[in-house]
Amino acid sequence: MNRRFALPVLILVLSGGLMITSACTTADGKSSDQPRPEVAAIVATPVAAAVQPLTRFIRATGSLMAEDQAAVAAEIAGRIVATPVERGTSVAEGGVLVRVSPTEADAQAREAEANAAQIEARLGLTAGNAFDVNVVPEVQHAKSSYELAQHEFERVQSLLDQRVVSQSEFEQRRTAMETAQRQYEVARNGAGQQYQALQAARARVAIANKAVADTVVRAPFNGLVAERLVSVGDYVTKGAKVAVVVRVNPLRVQLTVPEQFVSAISVGAPVTFEVDAYPGRSFTGTVRYVSPSLEAAQRALTVEATVPNPAQELKPGLFATARIDQRKPTPAVVVPAKAVHTVGGTSRVFVISNGRAEERVVTIGQTSGDVVEIATGLKAGEQVATTNVAQLSDGAKVS
């Protein structure tokens, strides 16, 4: 009988305890049966992903180089008598770099000119007149002698026909005429040889005058003096370097482009680049040379662009970070840059649909201004959140 009533009593006691506990919880106003409060919706501004033309570009690095650089050498041996330039001096094309003593060159030039003038006087040449062998004095004299002898021969020949003169006198006149004729021909040939000698003398005059001009070493183009290698009093030989001149306007930027972008590079493409020396500033240029082959060691293509540098702010040797724009824009899906949330190298956007945020992992492409290209993970027309993006999570309620 005790066991029969023990189990119902135990059940009754436990039920009463549960009721007491439930009643106490209800009295505190924290009953577990009440619904939890809803989480507040996050305010998010939606923007539709759009398709717009996007100018593709290639990132590349390289260095600035001088457009031209010349190691200027002396073309004549001699003592340096003047050095009017220093390092950094701006020079124009033809500007004086150094001067070599002209004493010996001047003397040789005067000697060459005197020799040429002597031959000209012998030939009877005057300034501006062309050579005519018949006006050479020696030729004129020989020609007159020949004409006189010829006339005498013809006269004696007519007298011989009339049997007025002897046969021996006739032969003498004929011999004299032939001798005068040969002398005339010799005079003409001699005049021709003297004229050739005059040509050689004039060439020596030109060489001597060039030697005089070469005593002044001049800049081959507009630029800056990078180095001056001689000083006053130094003796230089022909071919000795005296200065280095560089052209800094325009400059060249030599870039290295990875091989996968070879097909996208063409002559005439615009280039924008930056240098550490001028933070926040951009400089522009134009591709003018694309290497016909890759560098085997780097598997990269060498590209050169021309860069205007009128203020000479840019210097050869500066490191440049550049972008090369392709000529034809291509369509791309873009969203505002603030819609993309990147953490740990993974980029995400939150698509708003039916009042909820849907997390999407996306692959981003190029950035253009304040928009970012979405290469994969998003379609055009889908609404993405652009505010409070860092507070959103997958499935979060938005308003």
PyMOL commands that set and color helices and strands:
alter all, ss='L'
color gray80, all
select helices_A, chain A and resi 2-27+103-123+133-135+137-161+167-213+259-264+337-339+389-391
alter helices_A, ss='H'
color red, helices_A
select strands_A, chain A and resi 46-48+50-54+57-73+78-82+90-91+96-100+216-218+223-228+235-236+241-258+270-275+283-295+300-307+319-325+330-336+341-343+346-353+356-368+371-376+383-385
alter strands_A, ss='S'
color yellow, strands_A
deselect
rebuild
show_as cartoon
